[in-house]
Structure formats: C-alpha cells, structure tokens
Amino acid sequence: MSALPRSYNPFAEDEEEDVAPAGPGGAGGADRQRYLQQEVLRRSAATADSTTRSLSLLYESERIGVAASEELVRQGEALKRTEQMVDKMDQDLKTSQRHINSIKSVWGGLVNYFKAKPPESKPAQNGAPEYYANSRLKEAMMSSKEQESKYQESHPNLRKLDNSDNDFNKDSVSSVQRDAYPKNQQLRAYHQKIDTNLDEMSSGLSRLKSLALGLQTEIEEQDDMLDRLTKKVETLDVNIKNTDRKVRQL
C-alpha cells in the first residue's frame, strides 16, 4: 500500500514556492508602475521639447522667406528702373536720328517737319520707381511679418520659447478637450503644450506655402520683364549702331 495520501498533488510544493514571495512581488509591481509613469513623463517632455525646437526652426524659415521676398521686390524695382532708363535712351536716340536727318539734307528736314514727333517719355522721378509686387506675395509677407515677434521669442540667441505650464490658457480649452487629456497634471501640461505647438506649426506651414506661391508668381513676372528688357536692349543696340554709322557719313 502506498504511503502517499489520495489527495497528494505532486505540484503542490511548486505552487507553495510560487505563492510564498507574493508580498515582495507586489512591491516590485509598484516600482515598475512608478518607472513606467516616469518613462511616460520623460517621453512626453522630450516630445514637447522637440515640437518647440521644430516650431523655432519654422519661425526662422519663415523669417528667411520674408527676407528673400523683400530682396526679390528690390530686384524688381531695379529691373523697372533699368527698363525706364532703356526707354529714355531709345527716346533720346530717336530724337538724335531726327536731327541727323535734318542735317543731311533739306528733304530730310521736310520729312521731319511733316512726320509726327515721337511721344516724349516722362522724365524719371527721383528715388525708386513705382513697382508693386504681386498681391499674393504682398499678402503672404504681411501675414508672416505679424509672426516676427514669435520668431524673436524662439530665437536661441534671444529667448527660447517658454515651456512652463503657466503660459497655456486653460480657459480656452473646452470641457470636452480637458477630458481628453490625462488626469496627471504634469502629463496634461505636456500634452497641451504639444497640441499648441502642433497648431502653431500647422499655421506656420500654411504661411510658408503662401510665401512660396507668392515667390513663384513674382519670379515668373520678373522673368517676363527680363525677356522684355532683353528685346529692348537688343533693339537699342541695333539703333545705336545705325545712328553711329549715319553720324560717320556726315
């Protein structure tokens, strides 16, 4: 007859060994939970810092876009001034050709007398000529310049964006939005900061897109102006050579 009872369970000892350290195991679970909470906070803080840096770079890119737009407008003013000078030279050249015809013969003088005078160009005004950039670029520049103060705040050499929790306007958040955030106050502040930065980045990208489209339109218009100016200069060069030849024949 076996000495083991009928209710003997060969795994009972193992179960007892597993159940025995239950007390310390509970403490280990609490430590793990605290570790996970700290890890979530750390990652949320890193994400908030990353969006802040991205927002700072976005403001800087926008500032560079505005500076490029202003330089392009100044280039347009220079092209406009050059075109006015070429038109004035062409007008003076036509006047010189009339005088040369009068000197060469009486018949040339009679022709000039009955021939309609070329329209006189208006004298160039002092200062920069009137030049207006396309409306799309002007509106984009105005919209971006309104954000210049935010760039000043985000510039690393001036003052970084404030990451404190006090700068978030809690009154502007609806109760539904507040319920969507975590209960933990610190984690809630990180999530709110991330959402705010993402909203600002979306608006900034929209402004950058408007700047890019305005720059494209302005460049196309100045390309047309350059083509027109090139043709005028080529025609003026031919007329100057013809006039010089006529002067040498006198």
Salt bridges, closest charged atoms under 4 A:
ASP31 OD1 - ARG34 NH2 2.07
GLU39 OE2 - ARG42 NH2 2.52
GLU39 OE2 - ARG43 NE 3.06
GLU62 OE2 - ARG207 NE 2.55
GLU70 OE2 - LYS145 NZ 3.01
GLU71 OE1 - ARG74 NH2 2.62
GLU83 OE2 - ARG228 NE 2.68
GLU83 OE2 - LYS232 NZ 2.91
ASP87 OD1 - LYS232 NZ 3.12
ASP90 OD2 - LYS94 NZ 3.51
ASP92 OD1 - LYS88 NZ 3.06
ASP167 OD2 - LYS193 NZ 3.07
GLU200 OE1 - LYS150 NZ 3.16
ASP237 OD2 - LYS241 NZ 3.50
ASP244 OD2 - ARG248 NE 2.99
